[in-house]
């Protein structure tokens, strides 16, 4: 990547009805709370006739966009240092967000594998990690890395890659541990030693209802990991020192869930208690600091 050249990314989606829109993020690493480069949100207020846009960029990076028709946006990111970056793309309203992604200028290489999933599951004997690739090119091996604090990773295992492949391949690795909460990331290494890190997953082996907040203290984006005993609608109540409450509703699946919450538009700085409840009452509480 050449810093003198802006990076261009074109994102196309048919999602353009009222209340829907695009959410696009770029990070410097795969533990997203710690390396956000930019945020772009476009919300369709009244069909195609009206939108509201929110753009955040971490200095000296700047971001601009152009609507190029056909439900497509061209995002231009300037002043990026050379290195690896991660994109996160989501719809504004709901999980159904079909899209296509194309990179333009400023990119000198692409990922060696098409990773379609990376999941975790707690078993009595340990944590089972599984991942799937749709294709591979020059893929030598995978490293499984773990951390208990969300920051300091160590390598716990290695799985041989397929080299060059154009068929779906499935991989698995069992980490024999009984730690309460463990973060995992997948490191993919090419034959020439080039390494790429893929998004983090977390295994929570605590009792049903337990929750964990990260990072804490938090500045903008709070990640809530919660192990729900049953699926359904849950109320997240943020209570400050004066007792004032801000509430948001989320649908949780049975088992492990990770909820990403943008606190910039919700809370001022200070100390908070997060109370999670459903129709049967309070599930659990936890404390954090917004700064």
C-alpha positions in Angstrom: 0.0 0.0 0.0 1.4 3.4 -1.0 0.5 6.2 1.4 0.6 8.7 -1.4 -2.3 7.0 -3.1 -5.8 7.0 -1.6 -7.5 3.7 -1.1 -10.8 3.3 -3.0 -13.5 0.8 -2.0 -16.8 0.5 -3.9 -19.7 -1.1 -2.0 -23.0 -2.0 -3.7 -26.2 -3.1 -2.0 -29.9 -3.2 -2.9 -30.8 -2.2 0.7 -32.2 1.3 0.3 -35.7 1.4 1.8 -36.8 3.7 4.6 -35.0 3.1 7.8 -32.3 1.0 6.3 -28.8 1.9 5.1 -25.1 1.1 5.3 -22.6 0.8 8.2 -18.9 0.6 7.1 -15.9 0.5 9.4 -12.1 0.1 9.0 -9.8 -1.1 11.7 -6.0 -1.4 12.0 -6.4 -4.8 13.7 -8.9 -7.6 14.2 -9.7 -6.7 17.8 -11.9 -3.9 16.6 -12.5 -1.8 19.7 -8.8 -0.8 19.8 -8.0 0.2 16.2 -10.9 2.0 14.5 -9.7 4.1 11.6 -13.0 5.3 10.2 -16.8 4.9 10.5 -19.3 5.7 7.7 -23.0 5.4 8.3 -25.7 6.2 5.7 -29.3 5.9 6.8 -32.2 6.1 4.3 -34.8 8.3 5.9 -37.5 8.3 3.2 -36.6 5.8 0.5 -34.1 7.2 -2.0 -35.3 10.8 -1.6 -33.5 11.5 1.8 -30.5 10.3 3.8 -28.5 11.2 6.8 -24.8 10.5 6.9 -22.3 10.2 9.7 -18.5 10.0 9.0 -15.7 9.7 11.6 -12.0 9.4 10.7 -9.1 9.2 13.0 -6.5 11.9 12.2 -4.6 12.2 9.9 -6.9 9.8 7.9 -9.6 11.5 5.9 -12.7 9.9 4.3 -15.0 10.9 1.5 -17.7 9.2 -0.5 -19.4 9.4 -3.9 -22.8 7.8 -4.8 -22.0 6.2 -8.2 -25.5 4.9 -8.9 -27.1 1.4 -8.8 -27.0 1.3 -5.0 -23.3 1.7 -5.0 -21.0 3.9 -2.9 -17.3 4.7 -3.6 -15.5 5.3 -0.3 -12.1 7.1 -0.6 -9.7 6.8 2.3 -6.6 9.1 2.3 -3.4 9.2 4.4 -3.3 5.6 5.4 0.0 4.2 6.6 1.2 1.0 4.8 0.0 -2.2 6.4 -3.0 -4.5 6.8 -6.5 -3.2 7.4 -9.8 -4.8 8.2 -13.3 -3.8 6.9 -16.5 -4.5 8.7 -19.8 -4.0 6.7 -23.3 -4.3 8.0 -26.8 -3.0 7.2 -28.3 -0.3 9.5 -31.6 -2.1 10.0 -31.5 -5.8 10.6 -29.0 -8.6 9.7 -30.1 -9.1 6.1 -27.6 -7.1 4.1 -26.5 -8.6 0.7 -23.6 -6.6 -0.7 -20.7 -6.7 -3.1 -17.2 -5.2 -2.4 -14.5 -4.1 -4.9 -11.2 -2.4 -4.2 -9.7 0.2 -6.5 -6.5 2.2 -6.3 -4.0 2.0 -3.4 -4.2 -1.8 -2.9 -1.1 -3.9 -3.7 -2.2 -7.3 -2.5 -5.3 -9.3 -1.5 -6.0 -11.9 1.1 -4.7 -15.4 0.3 -7.8 -17.2 1.6 -11.6 -16.6 1.4 -12.6 -17.3 5.0 -16.3 -17.9 5.1 -16.6 -18.7 8.8 -14.7 -18.8 12.1 -16.7 -20.1 15.0 -16.3 -21.4 18.6 -18.2 -23.8 20.8 -17.6 -24.7 24.5 -17.4 -28.4 25.2 -16.9 -30.2 28.5 -13.2 -31.0 27.6 -12.4 -27.6 26.1 -13.2 -25.0 23.4 -13.7 -26.3 19.8 -12.7 -23.8 17.1 -13.9 -24.4 13.5 -13.4 -22.4 10.3 -14.1 -22.8 6.6 -12.5 -21.5 3.5 -14.1 -21.2 0.0 -10.7 -20.9 -1.7 -7.0 -20.7 -0.9 -3.9 -19.5 -2.7 -0.3 -20.0 -1.4 -1.7 -20.9 2.0 1.0 -22.7 4.1 -0.7 -23.0 7.5 -2.9 -21.5 10.2 -2.0 -20.6 13.7 -4.5 -20.5 16.5 -3.8 -17.8 19.0 -5.5 -17.1 22.3 -5.6 -14.5 25.1 -7.4 -14.1 28.4 -7.2 -10.3 28.6 -8.2 -9.5 25.0 -4.8 -8.0 24.1 -1.8 -10.3 24.7 -2.0 -13.3 22.4 0.0 -16.5 22.4 0.1 -19.3 19.8 -1.6 -22.5 21.0 -1.7 -24.6 17.9 -1.0 -24.9 14.2 -3.0 -26.5 11.4 -1.7 -27.2 7.9 -3.3 -25.2 5.0 -4.3 -26.6 1.6 -1.8 -24.5 -0.5 -4.0 -23.7 -3.6 -7.6 -24.8 -3.5 -10.9 -23.8 -5.1 -13.2 -26.0 -3.1 -14.7 -25.5 0.3 -12.5 -26.8 3.1 -13.3 -27.2 6.8 -10.8 -27.0 9.7 -11.1 -27.6 13.4 -8.9 -27.3 16.5 -9.7 -28.2 20.1 -8.2 -26.1 22.9 -8.2 -28.1 26.1 -8.9 -25.4 28.6 -11.4 -24.6 31.3 -10.8 -20.9 31.5 -14.0 -18.8 32.0 -13.5 -16.5 29.1 -11.0 -16.9 26.2 -10.5 -14.8 23.1 -9.2 -16.5 19.9 -7.9 -15.2 16.6 -6.8 -17.0 13.5 -3.5 -16.2 11.9 -3.0 -17.4 8.2 0.6 -17.6 6.9 1.6 -17.8 3.2 4.5 -19.8 1.8 6.6 -16.6 1.7 5.9 -15.9 5.4 3.2 -13.2 4.9 0.7 -13.3 7.7 -2.9 -12.2 7.9 -5.0 -12.0 11.1 -8.7 -12.7 11.0 -11.5 -11.5 13.3 -11.6 -12.5 16.9 -14.1 -14.9 18.5 -14.7 -15.3 22.2 -15.7 -18.4 24.3 -17.6 -17.7 27.5 -17.7 -20.8 29.7 -19.4 -19.0 32.6 -22.9 -19.9 33.8 -25.9 -18.8 31.8 -26.6 -15.1 32.1 -23.0 -14.0 32.8 -21.8 -11.1 30.8 -18.5 -9.4 30.1 -17.9 -5.8 28.9 -14.9 -4.7 26.8 -13.0 -2.5 26.6 -13.5 -1.1 30.1 -13.1 1.9 30.4 -14.7 2.5 27.0 -14.6 5.6 24.7 -16.9 4.9 21.8 -17.8 1.3 21.1 -18.8 -1.1 23.8 -18.8 -4.9 23.2 -21.1 -6.9 25.4 -20.5 -10.7 25.6 -23.5 -12.5 27.2 -24.4 -16.1 27.6 -28.2 -16.2 27.4 -30.1 -19.1 28.9 -32.9 -18.6 26.3 -33.5 -16.7 23.1 -35.7 -13.7 23.1 -35.9 -9.9 23.5 -33.7 -8.4 26.2 -33.5 -4.9 27.6 -30.1 -3.3 28.2 -30.5 -0.5 30.8 -27.6 1.9 31.3 -27.9 3.6 34.7 -25.6 6.5 35.7 -24.6 7.6 39.2 -27.7 9.9 39.4 -30.0 7.0 38.6 -30.9 8.3 35.1 -31.5 5.4 32.7 -31.0 4.9 29.0 -32.5 1.7 27.5 -31.9 -0.3 24.3 -33.6 -3.5 23.2 -31.7 -6.5 21.6 -32.7 -9.9 20.4 -30.4 -12.6 21.9 -30.0 -16.2 20.8 -29.6 -19.0 23.3 -25.9 -19.3 24.2 -23.1 -16.9 23.5 -23.9 -13.5 22.0 -21.8 -10.5 21.2 -23.5 -7.1 21.0 -21.7 -4.0 19.6 -23.1 -0.8 21.0 -22.1 2.7 19.9 -22.1 4.8 23.1 -21.1 8.1 21.5 -24.7 9.0 20.7 -26.2 7.4 23.9 -24.1 8.3 27.0 -22.0 11.1 28.4 -18.7 10.4 30.2 -19.0 8.8 33.7 -19.6 5.7 35.7 -22.5 3.3 34.6 -24.2 0.1 35.6 -25.4 -2.0 32.7 -28.5 -4.1 33.7 -29.7 -6.8 31.3 -33.2 -8.1 31.8 -36.0 -10.0 29.9 -39.7 -10.6 30.6 -38.7 -12.9 33.6 -36.7 -10.2 35.3 -33.1 -9.1 35.7 -30.6 -11.5 34.1 -27.3 -9.8 35.3 -25.5 -6.5 35.9 -22.0 -5.2 35.3 -20.2 -1.9 35.8 -18.1 0.2 33.4 -16.7 3.7 32.8 -17.4 5.8 29.7 -14.7 8.3 29.1 
